[in-house]
Amino acid sequence: MSFSFFKPSRPKTPQEVVKAIRDSLIALDTKTVVEVKSLEKALEEVEKNFSSLRGMLSGDGEAEPNAADQAVQLALEFCKEDVISLVIHKLHILGWEARKDLLHCWSILLKQKVGETYCFVQYFEDHFELLDSLVVCYDNKEIALHCGSMLRECIKFPSLAKYILESACFELFFKFVELPNFDVASDAFSTFKDLLTKHDSVVSEFLTSHYSEFFDVYERLLTSSNYVTRRQSLKLLSDFLLETPNSHIMKKFILEVRYLKVIMTLLKDSSKNIQISAFHIFKIFVANPNKPQEVKIILARNHEKLLELLHNLSPGKGSEDDQFEEEKELIIEEIQKMSSLQNLKL
């Protein structure tokens, strides 16, 4: 005969888990949270509910996660009950453990789809302003890194990346990447980089439509007094300019004297790493067979200083050293050919 004093509790359904999360988040708004103890209790309830969500999606170390269709049901319920919006707007109140569990579940829920439709993505497409809310969270260092992680998961989807690129909040990244808090600035740059490199066709369309506005502001990063900003922005410039879908952007960029001058200044930077990165863009200006007269004259008038810089420029020992030296010699030869143009007028 078997004696059991405690019956195992019935596992919660996705609907129950999401409802519990929703109710506990809403409870943070009630008047009772004016009292510290009440707020602590409400936050503990939120933490418990997010832990249940994580257990349902990934298991809890003792029990295996439930079936995949429950993950889809969780995503559907999150959207149906507007829990995504609640989560984003309450993120600054949540405790560390709740945020950690949320981040773990976020990428899983974003991947859930019914047919060809990603539930979370569809929700964001109907509430694009929530992406703006995540972006401006970089101004709050307490939740900046959490929001950054959530944003980068969203940016994996072209329609969401496209919205951020074309929204007014995109320009905020030029401020965020230079914030005094190094961790926040670095995280913001990671998100900024993903926006400009994850989806070739989306980025190409954006740069084509917003060429002048974008590079006017990007120039500020390249000429920043902050070494990390200069180095990262220069490397990123190479990353997206040299992508095949952006070849027309690159061809336009290397026709402009103002950007040639910026790159020539970076060739003189005190950092060797920046000098090397600048060279890889500078060589495109020089090797361009269709250089405008203004570019030729600038190169000619500065040929002595440029040749001196290039002769002293070396990447150091490594497998790419030989290729670099070959490219450098070709660029030196091309600049020497143009030295006769230095007396021409612009």
N, C-alpha and C positions, 0 to 999 in steps of 0.2 A: 504494500500500500504506500502511495506517495503522499507526503504531506507538503503543502506549499502555502506558506503564510503570505507571500507577496506574489501577486500575479504580474508578469511582465507587462509594462505599459505598452499600449498600442502605438506603433510608429505614427508620427504625424504625417499628414498628407501635405503635398506642396502648397495647396491652398491654405492650410492651417499655418504652415511655417511663414508664408508671405504675409498672411493676415496678422500674425503675431508681431512680425517685424514692423508692419505698417502701424499697428496700434501703439507699439512701444515708441516709435519715432514721433507719432502725433502727441503722445503723452508728454514729450519734452516741451510742448507748447503750453500745457495746462498751467493754471495758476499755482498748483501745488509745488511746482519746481522752484518757486521763490525760496522755499526752505531748502537748505543745503542737503539735508538728509533725504528729502523727497527726490531731489535731483539725482543724488547718488543712487538711490534705489531704481529710478527710471533708467539711468545709464547702465546699471547692472542688468536690467531686463533686456535692454537693447543688445548688450554684449552676449547674453545667453542666447538670444534669438539668432544673432549672426553666427554663433558657434553651431547652432542647430542647422543653419543653412549650409555651413561648411561641411558638417558631417554628412548631410544628405547628398552633397555634390562629390565629396572626396573620401568619405569614410571618416571615422574618428579614431582610427588606430586599433579598434577592437572589432568594429563591424565594417563590412564592405559597403561602398556607396550603393545607393539604390539604382534602379534601372535608368538607362539613358533617357527614356521617354519622360521620366520625372524631372530631369534637368530641363527639358523643353518646357514642361508644365510650369516649372519654377520661373523660367524666363517670361512665359506668357502671363503669369500672375503678376510678376513685377511690373509689367507694362500695363496690364489691365487695371491694377490698383494704384498706378502712378507712384510706385515706390521708388523708381529711379529718380524722379524729381525730388522726393522727400530725402533720399540718401544724399544727394548732391547739396541740398540746402541745409542739411543737418550735420554735414561732415565735420564742421568746425567744433561741434559740441561733443562728438563721440570720443570715447576713450581709445587708448592705443590698441588694445586687443580687438575691439570692434572694428577699427580701421584696418587692422592686419587681416582679419578674417574677410572683411569686405573686399580688399584687394585680391586676395586669393580666389574669391568667387567671381570677381568682376570679369576676368578674361574668359572663364568657363561659360558664364551666362551670355557674354557677347557672341560666342560661337554657336549658340543654339538657334536652330532655324526650323521653320515649318515650310515644307516644300523648298522653294528657292528663296524664301524670305527670312532674313535674320531678324528675330523679334526685337532685340535691343536697337539694332540699326534703324529699323522702321520707326521705332519710338522716337529716336533722336531726330530722324528726318521730319517727324511731325512736331518736334519740340527743339528746334535747332538752338534756341536761346540757352538751353542747358549746357551746350558746348562752350558758349561764351562764359557761363558761370564757372566752368572748370578752368578756363584759361585765366580769368581774373584771380583765381585762388592763389596764383603765384605771388600775389601781394601779401598773402598771409603765410608767414614762414612755418607756422605750426602744422599746416596741412598742405603746403606747397608740393612736397615730394609725393604725397599720396595722390593729389590731383594730377600731378605729372604722370605718374604711372597709369592712372585711369585714362588720361588723354591719349597716351601713346598706344594703349590698347584700342581706343576708338579710331585713331588715325590709321590703323591697319586696314580700315574700310574706305575705299576711294571717295564715296559720297560725303563722308564725314570730314575727311581731310580737305576735300574741295571746299566745303562750307567754311572751315576755319581759315583757309588761305584767302578766301574772298571776303571774309567778314572784317568789320572795323577792328575787332579785337586782335587780329593777326599782328598789327603794327606794335602792339604791346610787347611782343617778344623781343623787339629791338631794345626795349628798356629792361625786360626781365633778365636777359643774358648778361647784363652788366650790374645786376644787383650786388650790393656789398657782401651778402651772405654767399660764400663760395659754393656750398652744396646746392642752394636754390638756383643760383645762376647756372651751374653746370647741368642741373636737371632741366632747366628751361632750354638750354642749348641743345640737349639731347632731343627734346620735343621739337624744337625749331628745325633741327637737322632731319628728323623723320618727315616733317611736313614737306621738306624740299627734296627728299630723295626716295620716298617709299613708292610713289605712283608716278611713273615717268610721264604718262599722257596728261594727267591732272596738272602736274608741275609745269609742263611745257605750255599748256593752255593758259595757265595763270601768268607765267612770265611773258608770254606773248601779249596778253591783254593789259598787263600792268608793268611793262618793262621800265619805263621812266621812273614811276613812283617807287618801285621796288629798289632799283639800283641807286636812286638818290639817297635812300635811307641806309641801304647796305654799305654804301661808301663810308658811313660813320663808323661802322664796325671795323672796317679795314684800316681806318686811320685812328682808331681808339688809342688812348694812352695806356690801356690795360693790355699787357702782354698776352694773357690767355685769350682775350677777345680777338686780338689781331691774328693770333696763330690759328684758332679754331675757325674763324670766319674765312680766312684765306684757304684753309684746307677744304672747307665746305664749298667754297666757290669753285674749286677744281672739281669736286665731286659732282656738282649738278651741271656745271657748264660743259663738262666733257661727256655727258650722257648723250647718246645718239639722238634722241628725240629733241634735245635742246641745241642741236648744232646750229640752227638758225639764230638762236639767242647768242651763242658764242661768236658767230660771225659778225653780228651786230656790235657786240661788246668790244671786239678787238679793232673796230674802226674808230673808236672814240679816244681822242687824245687825253681827255680828263682821266680816264681809267688807266691809260698807259702811264701817266704821271704818278698815279697812286701806286701802281705795281713797281715802277722804278724806285719810288721812295722805299717800298718794302724790301727791295733788293739791297738797300743800304742799312737795313735794320741791324741792331746790335745782336740779335739772335740769329744764329746760324740756321736753325730750323725754319725760321720765317724766310730767310734768304733763299733757302732751297725750295720752299713751297712757292715763293714769288717767282723764282726762275721758271717753274713749270707752267706758269701762266704767261710770263714775259716772252718765253720762246714762241708762243702762239702768235703774239703780236708781230714778232720779227719774221717768223717763217711764213706769214700770210702773203701769198703771191699778189694779193689785191690791196696792198697797203695804200691808204689815201695819202696824198701829198703831205698833209699835216703830220701824220705819224712818221713818215720818212724823214722829214726835216727835224723833228724832235729827236729821233734816234741819231741822226747825223750830227746835230749840234752837241749832243752829249756822248759822242762815241768814245772819246778818250776815257772819261770816267766810267762808262759802261764796260769798256774793254779791261780796265784795271780791276773792276769789281769781278768780272767774269773769270779773269785769269786767277784770281785769288779764291774763287768759289769752288769748294770741293765737298762732296757728301761724306767723305771719310771712307773707311774701309768697308767693303760689303759687296754682295753679289751684283748690285745695281751700279756699282762704281764705273765700270767700263762703258755702259750705255749712257750714263750721265755725261761722261767725258766726251763721248762721240757727239752727243747732242750739243754740248757746250761749244765744241769746236765748230760745228756747223753754224751756230748762232754768231759766234765771233767772226767767222768769215762773212756772213751776211751783213753784219754791222760795219765791217771794214769796207765793204763795197759801197755802202751808203755815205761814207765819210765825206765824199766829194760834194754832197748836197747841202753841207752846213751853211753855205752862204746864200742859199735861196731864201726868199721871203715866204712867210706863211700866207 
